[in-house]
Each structure stands twice: as C-alpha cells, then as structure tokens.
Amino acid sequence: MTGSIALDQRLRELFARIISREAADSLTVDSTTDDVAGWDSTSFVAMILAIEQEFDIEVSALEALRLQSVSGILEMLREKGCAG
Amino acid sequence: MTGRPQLFFGVGTGRCGTMAVSNALSLEQGVVCLHEGKRRFGERPGPHVLRSLTLENRIAYEDPSCAAEIVARHRGAMSATATTLGCWCFGDIAYNYAPMLDAIRARYPYARLLVFVRDGYDFVRAAAAVSGQDAAPVGWAPEGKSLSAIEQYVSLGRLAPRSSDKLAHAWPTLPFMARNAWLWAETNRLIFDAIDAWPEAQRHLIRFEEFFAGLPNSYARLRGFLALPGQPPAATLSALRARINARLSGNMQDWRHWSPEQLETFAQIAGPMMRRLGYELRGHTG
C-alpha cells in the first residue's frame, strides 16, 4: 500500500479483524471490493464503522460510497488528516 | 442463432414485479435475465453474474458524470457475458439503473429497455418492512428501526435528496413514508426524463397493475417486444403468478388507513409524478 507504514499497518489490522488475516495480507493499493475475498456487502458497513472508531473520524454516507477500494480509503484518511 | 446477442435492461422503483418477470424470462429458451446482476432460479437465488451496483446507484445520482464510467466498468462486456452464458438474449433488471439510463443508451444504442411502474401508494406501503429484518430493503426503513448489515449497506446506496434539493434540509426529520414517497417520485422522474432518448420501438412499459391483471396477454406482448420465438414454456405463467418476495405482513398499512396528514404529505411529494404516470391521487382533498 502507499499510505505511511503506520497507516498501512492500522488498515491491515482492521481488515484482519473485520474480514480475515488472508484478506489483510493480500491488500495492495489497487485492492477493491471486487477482488478481496470477504470484503462484501455484509462486511462493508462493519469496515466503515471500524475505520470511524480506529481513526476517530465520522464518515458520511456519501463519503462511504468511495470506500470500495483501498485507494479510496487512503485518500479519505489523508483528506481527514489521518495519514500520519 | 448467430450474430450479436440481443441485450436488454430493465428498470423500475423496486417492488414493481421485476423479480417475477426476470424469473419468467429466464425460463425462456436461450434467454438469461438477471435480477440486480444475479441469476435466479425461481425462489432460489443464484450467483452474481454482473456486479451489484447498489452503491453506484447513489454515486451516479449525486454525480451524473460518473455514470458512463460506471456502466463501462461494470456493464461494459454484456455481449461477451451473454456469449459465455450461451444465450442469444441477455438482460438485467435493476432499480439502480435509474440514474444510468443515458449512459446505458450511449453505450448500447441497440439495447431494449423494460420500464416497470407501480402505483405510488402501493410502493410506499410495500417499500420497507415496518418490523423484522427486510429481505428486500427497497425503501427507507421506519425511524429508529435497528438495521441488519445488509439493510445498512443497501441504505448507503439508496437515493436521498442531493444537497441542492429543497427537501435536503428537512430530510433527516421526515417520516419514512414521506421518504419513500420521495424515493418513488424521484426514481420515476429519473426514468421518465431519460426514456425519451430511447426510440419507442426499443422500450416497453410494464405497468404493474395491468401487467399482472392482464396475464397471459400482457406477457405475450412482452415476448413480442423481445422477439422471443415460439410459445412460452408452460412454467412461465406460474412463475409470474408466484408472488416472489411479496411480504404478506410487516408492511405499512394500505393508504385507506393513512392519516389525513400522511395523505397530504404523499400528495405534496409524489402528486406531480402520480399525475404524470396516470395514477389517481386518493383521499386527498387539496
């Protein structure tokens, strides 16, 4: 992934906790809901809630629509000042 | 049959007969009709053949300039998919095509379009389960209802007023029946504003009430529109009469039980579209 090392690690841990360790280990910046096993309509909302909690941010419904890819998540976190 | 597969798309508000029609068409020889990207075998859901566009529905609504890219990315290989499936006639019916009809028409100018409409009162009544988990969460749920993960996911992609809409400010406090009246009216507005770009010979209106009351002739007209050869398989009529997904309890009450305030709210929000579609406003004095 191309966030900071610390950011990448926090995101991977969220994926491991919400989806699976395999999913977390397979992540790249190009990963999307189409190609990560288990990142589906059931886990999608749980991931958003976990991101809100982990990074202490609020994600609006419109922002959530962009979170179908790792790059979209990283971009939103950068915009919200969580990239450090 | 040789040459390019015949493609069609179907669109409606949801809860307007799409699943029954999809099931019936898929019983036809050489036809595959998906429902929201998914194959179905009667009551039994099959695998996703095309990606669900649940979230893209809202993305394309908020920013129509995204629609062409969404269609190209997720519906850009319809003919190849039809070939893989071994069918000569291939389609997908989904409420979430409403904000993408211009993009679909631009990408597939030869495709045909099925347009489903249903009386707004009945849509509002049936759009959301008042209690219990909603297996088909088409509409906005009652205020304060606890939602499952799937219901929450679908709600992210459901249309809501854009920030520029006059209802946007009041939206968080609107009762769910008012939200669903808006959802019905706005989805139909998107559809009926877009379909003029489709030649009449390439679009077919399925009015829920007339279609199901008028079987089998109404289905014969649909078959004619899609140029399906021969006679329909014997099972198609029972597929159309099976009320798949119909909730027999847990719905909001029929409009006859609505309060005068609810009837007025419905008329204010959905009245113009009711008239445009030829439906009568009921119990409304204004």
HADDOCK unambig.tbl for C-alpha pairs under 7 A between the chains (distance, minus, plus):
assign (segid A and resid 41 and name CA) (segid B and resid 150 and name CA) 6.21 0.50 0.50
assign (segid A and resid 41 and name CA) (segid B and resid 153 and name CA) 6.02 0.50 0.50
assign (segid A and resid 42 and name CA) (segid B and resid 149 and name CA) 5.44 0.50 0.50
assign (segid A and resid 42 and name CA) (segid B and resid 150 and name CA) 5.56 0.50 0.50
assign (segid A and resid 45 and name CA) (segid B and resid 149 and name CA) 6.45 0.50 0.50
assign (segid A and resid 45 and name CA) (segid B and resid 152 and name CA) 6.87 0.50 0.50
assign (segid A and resid 45 and name CA) (segid B and resid 153 and name CA) 6.00 0.50 0.50
assign (segid A and resid 61 and name CA) (segid B and resid 156 and name CA) 5.74 0.50 0.50
assign (segid A and resid 65 and name CA) (segid B and resid 55 and name CA) 6.01 0.50 0.50
assign (segid A and resid 65 and name CA) (segid B and resid 59 and name CA) 6.93 0.50 0.50
